[in-house]
Amino acid sequence: MKVGLLCENYYPTLGGEQEHIYHLRRHLEAPCDGSSPVDVRIIVPEVSWDEWRGPRDDAHVLRPARSLRISGGGSASQATLSPRALPALKEIFARERFDLLHIHAPCDIGLAGWALAAYRGPIVGTLHSYFRPWLLRNAVAPWYRYVIRRMAHVIAVSEAAGQSLSHYARFPYTVIGNGVDCAAFSCGRPLPRFSDGMTNILSVARLEPRNGTDVIIKAFGLLARERDDVRLLLAGDGPRRASYEAQARRLPARVGRRVVFLGAVWEGREDLYASAQCFALGARRTSFSILLLEALAAGLKVAALPGDGADRSGEHWTLVERAASESPADYAEALRRALVPSTAADVARARAMARRFDWSVIVPRIRGIYDQVLGLN
């Protein structure tokens, strides 16, 4: 079987879709369940980026055209608008002769749209995003319905992701969550620089409004006035980093010096989790949260904002200490609960939940969809 995995977002930008596609390819090519390997190509745009983050491309990563960085809704994404993408994709599809094309975020404007115009074989689509109904989306509802009609099967990473699009098109979908490498995140080693007796609160996220870093810093400021032993580790980068650094500097000096900006972290995250006593998740809107899975796989307690969509984003959210509101005071209280020392049972419960989403579970389910679409089962 030969499969193309196509998406607008991939390295060197960082995010959940990027990681999902990278690891899905890895496990399809080297399955651990004894099934035959899948021949995979990743089809993604070229991007302009000052620093390369993530794995370097190999010959099976194909970049047909250049994309633009666009912002909206408190986040950022790529959009391949160049019409050069269409003939480039036609050439790729003619050469590679895929049995199946798997488009991630198929409703996104850009590379997915060009692919729908160029590809004539069966298509599986995965919905990754959650969004609330919005009157202006009615104007693009015909596009959503066209995309869904082109899909031989639709996967949604959660009910939240599937139901978001169901407001504009009626279609069946299969919920298959994102995956996590439980073995890796359960074997992290604390970093010596953070093993100095301080209690570390870890946040990993792109530094943008959607991820609530501003609330995390404010809540930490409240908590750190009570406790001299807590430290906030902020792993990530993004368009709002400078403003969040300025926010931390406005805290009292004895508090602000305990807010540590680590920059973007792709490799070695398991060691960061092992260095922390709890995880701070500030997502204001969510469809799944791979980061939550990683924290649970590391055996950590998690404090989260209420998170629009979280109640339909997967069973792993049942283990979260959720704040009553987005206020810093309520989030500080959630952090206090998450900082209560974990028992062996707490750690076991968290890791057991993560194992339900281990790649060894997720990939055979996706492979089953491929087989179904191709009439192999």
Protein Blocks (a to p, Z undefined) as FASTA:
>chain_A
ZZddddfbdcfbdcfklmmmmmmmmmmmmcckhpacddddddddddddfbdgdjdddfkl
ccfbdcddddeehiacdddfbfklmmmmmmmmmmnopabdcdehklbgcjkmmmmmmpcc
dcddddfbdcdddfklmmmmmmmmmmmmmpmbdcdfbfklmmmmmmmoccdddddddddd
fklmmmcccdfklmnopacddddddddfklommmmmmmmmmmmmmpmkbccddedddjkl
mmmmmmmmmpcfklmmmpccebjafehklmmmmmpcbdcdfbfbdfkopmlmmmmmnopa
cdddekgoklmnojklmmpccdfblcfklmmmmmmmmmpccdfklmmmmmmmmmmmgfkl
mmmmmmmmmmmmnopZZ
